[in-house]
Amino acid sequence: MTMKLYGFWRSLATYRVRVALALKRLDVEQISVDLLHGEQHNPEYSAINPQRVVPALVVDDGPPLFQSMAILEYLEETHPQPALLPGDARGRARVRGIALIAVCEGHPLIVPRIRSYLEREMGQDEAARNRWLQHWTSSALEAIESHLVNERETGSFCHGDAPTFADICLASQVLAARFFNVETGTVPTAMRIFGRCMEIDAFDRSQPLKQPDAPKHPAH
């Protein structure tokens, strides 16, 4: 089996897929699509993903897979070990629910095309744009924190004592908070779990700034 992952160092959606691939010990060729320089609009990539976003995963030259959560589900079904979903239906629903707070409620509001629209079409200056990014990033983290604090299924990780989709997506949301200088003191449980995740090599080496296409100087 051959896999090609089209992504970008800073893409949080790509990060989620990198972590899942690493946890499942799957080899993948990574191909950088520079979102900041518009490479997602090149005809070659548009043919792979007409939405012109990353990631896209090509397996054995088959039709491209797209959307990070759909890719995670594919990997779970085709490579079930180690399991990234609980064995019971209710547990799976909880894990997916926590994951989707990040993936559907937080992340979509801070991606490059939204930031660009705020500036170019809505006339928002950098300060206003940054307030937007911080608000929605924080809002998603606080919602996740509420579930983690109030539900007995929370353990060393979001659900029990092994990483799941929820932890992958939580980690991506915390990384967003770091990108946009969001205060995380109000989400101690989420940060505890994030720290536990980063003790795992698959999470740590998948971090944006540890990718080959990441800038040499993080401040840039």
Number of C-alpha atoms within 10 A of each C-alpha: 8 11 16 17 23 25 26 26 21 22 21 26 24 25 27 26 26 27 25 25 21 16 18 18 13 14 12 18 12 17 15 19 24 18 19 11 8 10 16 24 18 11 12 10 18 14 12 19 21 12 13 19 26 24 27 25 28 18 15 11 11 9 11 18 17 20 18 23 19 12 20 21 16 13 19 19 11 9 14 13 12 14 17 23 22 18 9 8 10 10 15 17 13 19 22 18 17 23 25 20 21 26 25 13 16 22 21 15 17 20 16 14 14 14 18 15 13 17 15 11 8 10 12 16 11 12 9 13 19 16 13 17 24 20 17 20 28 23 15 22 24 18 16 24 20 13 18 22 15 9 12 10 17 16 13 15 22 30 24 14 11 16 22 23 28 26 25 24 28 29 27 27 27 23 20 24 20 14 12 17 13 19 12 15 9 12 19 14 20 27 18 12 21 22 14 15 21 15 11 13 12 18 23 14 16 21 23 21 15 14 16 12 17 15 14 10 7 7 5 5
